[in-house]
Amino acid sequence: MSPVHRLRIAVGLIFLAAATSPSVFAQFGAPSPPDLTGTWRWISQEDERDRAPGAYPGDYRGLPLNDAARMRADTYDEEWNSTSPLNQCRSRGPTYQPKALDDMQIDKEVDPITRRVVAYRVSYWKTPGERMIWLDGREAPSPYAKHSWDGFSSGKFQGDTLEITTTHLKDSFIRRNGVPSSFRATVIEHVSLEEPYLEWTFTVIDPDYLTEPLVRSATYVRDTVRQLPAYPCQPEEYQPGAKYRMPHYLLGENPYLTESAVKYKTPLEAARGGAETMYPEWHAKGKTLVPPAAQFALKPTYKDASTRVAELADAQPKRPPVYDNLETLHVAGNVYMIAGGGGNIAVSMGGDGAVMVDSGAAPASAKVLAAVRQLGRTLKPPEQPESASRFSDTWTATHASAAPAIRMIINTSDNTDHIGGNASLQKSPMFRPIGSGNSIVAHEKVQSRMLDTAGGVPDGTYISEKYTLYRFFNNQAIQLFHMPNAITDGDSAVFFRRSDVIVAGDVYNSDAYPPIDVDKGGSIDGEIDALDKLVDMSVTEFMAQGGTMIIPGHGWISDASDVGYYRDMLMVIRDRVQDMIKKGMTLEQVKAAKPTMDYDPEYGRQPGATAKIVEAVYRSLKTRSASRIGRSTK
């Protein structure tokens, strides 16, 4: 080979190596993952029971559900979807959406500087708006952050497959016959593109209602001519003039639970679902079982580990509360929530100082004051007027800040984890109320029960149904609404009108049963009426979420749909206990019957919480019955 040929080959190899080196590729950007954008049409090819009109009652085939989930589904009445305006337009979340027959559109959110994809925006036909799937590595929100139908989704590409993790979901469903998914569920999705098909596999992990992960899939095909239509869903009131009721079946009274087994000639054990029925090893056993010949009223029994959540909670050793990790979250407008210091604390922060709703537990007072002080420092300086500054150094004058003045504390109740900080906050130099007689405000029933305490007793009270503070604070009206005979006889909800935020106190707790105290005038009917009032005071943004924000006594920032679910849960429990009372059952017999069992995984994980709510419901219903008998004999 001539020297010239050798030189040409060497030069060619050098150029080839340079062209294929990572540094050269870096000049033009890293290789991109598949582009998932476009409009996609759902292919209806499998899982007949997940398509319109949905699964039959009692058809739980292919679901690794536990007995708590079965009990909720067994007592579910589909009329609930039309009766509750909050359900009529609710969105299907990631626990079910890929099975929902909806067309889908995917768009990109691109960083204008780096031109990298920051997020995918996913729209379905029957959803409130775009679901954001963040690809920029942002952290999941606080445990106290609001839950939504779509939740918070973050994604990353594993090779050419997009993996999505979703948390912060609302209580929803995994099958449209009442099988629930809880607000603790996590969904892991894997999305793969095989043009023109998009394969969407989604795995639901639910510690409350599933014994193992539920894996399902859906297939979409690209549709280049389809346009998603508008979806102006308008809820209607189907109980005009009547008091709201929650349709459901009492325990053991749903006549349709065997309908699916008869129709599909399936052994009843298979129709009832469960992880064990999903494995090949069970197939041999299933072939030996005889399907029911005719439909009959099934009287289910429930006995797995999910039926003992309350007992396990009660068996936990007592631990003193810890207030090490307080978190401050923006709610809306100029209202913030301080969580982790006992009961949730609301703070309206502005140019007038701070108006606080509740003060938390006494041991957390120093940290609460520090959180309020930090909130004051985050306020932006006022906008400068369109004229010459009167200061010699404008920046220093407008950025020098004092600790915010706490102008008022409003107490929603006399529960110690809501009022424990009153006395300490009163002694702080930051506590500078306007005048006297209104430094701490509460209903008069709260004041009367606090008169013997060492300090922090309300000096301003009200007795009416509604009480409006005498002036705007931080440029908004503040109103107190009496919630009679709910948790106690002196509960208040506080409404920040301009920010559109309601502070509910212990009338509503997002992850625990309400601590109804019958001895202080609380009752189950009063509690349900109070929740009804909170829903009526609220307005949702669209499809039963957003809009008016509601700060619970404990738990995360919520909205009207969360409160509506909570109210409906208590209606179901009340009706079950009432039915047991009619049958002559004693309190101990009612407790043994576990009327809250299907809700305990969500709300009964605190020691003593389940026994307390059952006893409170029983006692208040017995008192109601006794008063009715007394009136009828007069």
Summary of the structure (lengths in Angstrom):
residues: 634
radius of gyration: 29.0
end to end distance: 123.0
largest distance: 124.3
contacts: 2049
relative contact order: 0.11
helix: 30%
strand: 22%
